[in-house]
Amino acid sequence: MLFRNLSGDDRQATQWQDLGYGAPTIIGFANLCSQALTQPTGRQESADDLSVEARTILVAAANRGTIDIRADRDSFNSAERFLAVCVEYELEKRLLFLQKEDPEQTIRFLEGFRELCQSGLVIHHLQKDFSLSAAGFHMARSLNRDEFESLLRFAVEIEH
């Protein structure tokens, strides 16, 4: 859930309910996307500048470009309650980059997503919804998917 007032007033306190939806982190990602969009550095990002996790997200999203941030607030397992990157790789088919057995790798993918936001390769839309930017699509399609198969297998396919 996002703040009702998007004026940028940093003094506004985060409400307890907002924490239950990961709002501060999602807002942070949205702010990075906004800064990259409104204050471009003029520097062209190279795939070599990105972590392997960021490039894996790009490869997964190359077809549809749709990415969102998810969490299972009601899970008993703490690692399943982590925010995680979810990519719609085909219409109605999604990959969730989260495994409760490997929370560190789950976080690496979340940090890879941050890199994509910061570099202008992702655009924020509404609440938890993001997509590749035109530059993101271009870079995603320039990568060799075969090089990322082992990390793509980390993701689990989910229904919604």
C-alpha positions as CSV (number, residue, x, y, z in Angstrom):
1,M,0.0,0.0,0.0
2,L,1.4,3.4,-1.0
3,F,1.1,6.6,0.9
4,R,-1.9,8.6,0.0
5,N,0.2,11.8,-0.1
6,L,2.9,11.4,-2.7
7,S,4.2,14.9,-2.2
8,G,7.7,13.7,-1.3
9,D,7.4,15.0,2.3
10,D,10.1,12.9,4.0
11,R,8.8,13.8,7.4
12,Q,5.7,11.7,6.9
13,A,5.9,8.7,9.2
14,T,5.5,5.2,7.9
15,Q,2.4,3.6,9.4
16,W,2.5,0.1,10.9
17,Q,0.1,-1.2,8.3
18,D,2.3,0.0,5.4
19,L,5.2,-2.1,6.8
20,G,3.0,-5.2,6.4
21,Y,3.1,-4.7,2.7
22,G,6.8,-3.8,2.3
23,A,5.8,-0.2,1.4
24,P,9.1,1.4,2.4
25,T,11.2,-0.9,0.3
26,I,8.8,-0.8,-2.7
27,I,8.7,3.0,-2.4
28,G,12.5,3.0,-2.4
29,F,12.5,1.0,-5.6
30,A,10.0,3.4,-7.1
31,N,12.1,6.4,-6.1
32,L,15.2,4.9,-7.7
33,C,13.2,4.4,-10.9
34,S,11.9,7.9,-10.7
35,Q,15.4,9.4,-10.2
36,A,16.7,7.4,-13.2
37,L,13.8,8.6,-15.3
38,T,13.9,12.3,-14.3
39,Q,17.6,12.8,-13.6
40,P,19.4,10.6,-16.2
41,T,23.2,10.4,-15.8
42,G,23.7,10.3,-19.5
43,R,25.8,7.2,-19.0
44,Q,24.8,4.2,-21.0
45,E,24.5,1.1,-18.7
46,S,26.4,-2.0,-19.8
47,A,25.3,-5.5,-18.9
48,D,28.8,-6.0,-17.5
49,D,28.1,-3.4,-14.9
50,L,25.2,-5.5,-13.5
51,S,25.3,-8.4,-11.2
52,V,24.5,-11.8,-12.5
53,E,21.2,-11.7,-10.6
54,A,20.2,-8.4,-12.3
55,R,21.0,-9.9,-15.7
56,T,19.0,-13.1,-14.9
57,I,16.0,-10.9,-14.1
58,L,16.4,-9.2,-17.4
59,V,16.6,-12.5,-19.3
60,A,13.5,-13.8,-17.5
61,A,11.6,-10.6,-18.3
62,A,12.7,-10.2,-21.9
63,N,9.5,-11.4,-23.5
64,R,6.8,-9.6,-21.4
65,G,8.8,-7.1,-19.4
66,T,6.4,-7.3,-16.4
67,I,7.9,-7.5,-12.9
68,D,6.4,-7.1,-9.5
69,I,7.5,-7.5,-5.9
70,R,5.7,-10.1,-3.8
71,A,5.7,-11.6,-0.3
72,D,3.6,-14.2,1.5
73,R,2.7,-12.2,4.6
74,D,1.0,-15.2,6.2
75,S,3.7,-17.8,5.7
76,F,5.0,-19.6,8.8
77,N,8.6,-19.6,7.4
78,S,10.3,-16.3,7.8
79,A,12.2,-16.5,4.5
80,E,8.9,-17.0,2.6
81,R,7.8,-13.7,4.1
82,F,10.7,-11.9,2.3
83,L,10.0,-9.5,-0.5
84,A,10.9,-11.2,-3.7
85,V,11.1,-10.5,-7.4
86,C,8.3,-12.0,-9.6
87,V,8.6,-11.9,-13.4
88,E,5.8,-12.6,-15.8
89,Y,7.8,-14.4,-18.5
90,E,4.8,-15.4,-20.6
91,L,1.2,-14.3,-20.4
92,E,-0.2,-15.7,-17.1
93,K,3.1,-17.5,-16.3
94,R,5.3,-16.2,-13.6
95,L,8.6,-17.0,-12.0
96,L,9.2,-16.1,-8.3
97,F,12.8,-15.7,-7.3
98,L,12.4,-17.0,-3.8
99,Q,13.4,-20.2,-2.1
100,K,12.9,-20.6,1.7
101,E,16.0,-22.9,1.7
102,D,18.2,-20.1,0.3
103,P,17.3,-16.7,1.7
104,E,20.6,-15.2,0.8
105,Q,20.1,-15.9,-2.9
106,T,16.6,-14.6,-2.6
107,I,18.0,-11.3,-1.3
108,R,20.6,-11.2,-4.0
109,F,17.8,-11.2,-6.6
110,L,16.1,-8.4,-4.7
111,E,19.3,-6.4,-4.8
112,G,19.7,-7.2,-8.5
113,F,16.3,-5.7,-9.0
114,R,17.5,-2.6,-7.1
115,E,20.3,-2.3,-9.6
116,L,17.9,-2.4,-12.5
117,C,15.8,0.3,-10.9
118,Q,18.8,2.5,-10.3
119,S,20.1,2.1,-13.8
120,G,16.9,3.1,-15.5
121,L,16.3,-0.4,-16.9
122,V,13.0,-0.6,-15.0
123,I,10.1,1.7,-14.7
124,H,7.7,1.9,-11.7
125,H,4.0,1.9,-12.5
126,L,1.5,1.4,-9.6
127,Q,2.2,0.1,-6.1
128,K,4.2,-3.2,-6.5
129,D,4.1,-3.2,-10.4
130,F,7.2,-2.5,-12.5
131,S,8.2,-3.2,-16.1
132,L,11.3,-3.1,-18.2
133,S,12.0,0.3,-19.8
134,A,12.8,0.5,-23.5
135,A,16.5,0.3,-22.6
136,G,15.7,-2.7,-20.3
137,F,14.0,-4.6,-23.1
138,H,16.9,-3.8,-25.4
139,M,19.5,-5.1,-22.9
140,A,17.4,-8.1,-22.0
141,R,17.2,-9.2,-25.6
142,S,20.9,-8.8,-26.1
143,L,21.7,-11.3,-23.4
144,N,22.3,-15.0,-24.1
145,R,19.6,-16.8,-22.1
146,D,21.7,-20.0,-22.0
147,E,24.3,-18.3,-19.8
148,F,21.7,-17.8,-17.0
149,E,19.9,-21.1,-17.0
150,S,21.3,-22.2,-13.7
151,L,20.1,-19.1,-11.9
152,L,16.7,-19.2,-13.8
153,R,16.2,-22.6,-12.2
154,F,16.4,-20.9,-8.8
155,A,13.0,-19.3,-9.5
156,V,9.8,-21.3,-8.9
157,E,6.8,-21.1,-11.3
158,I,3.7,-19.8,-9.6
159,E,0.0,-19.5,-10.6
160,H,-0.7,-15.8,-10.1
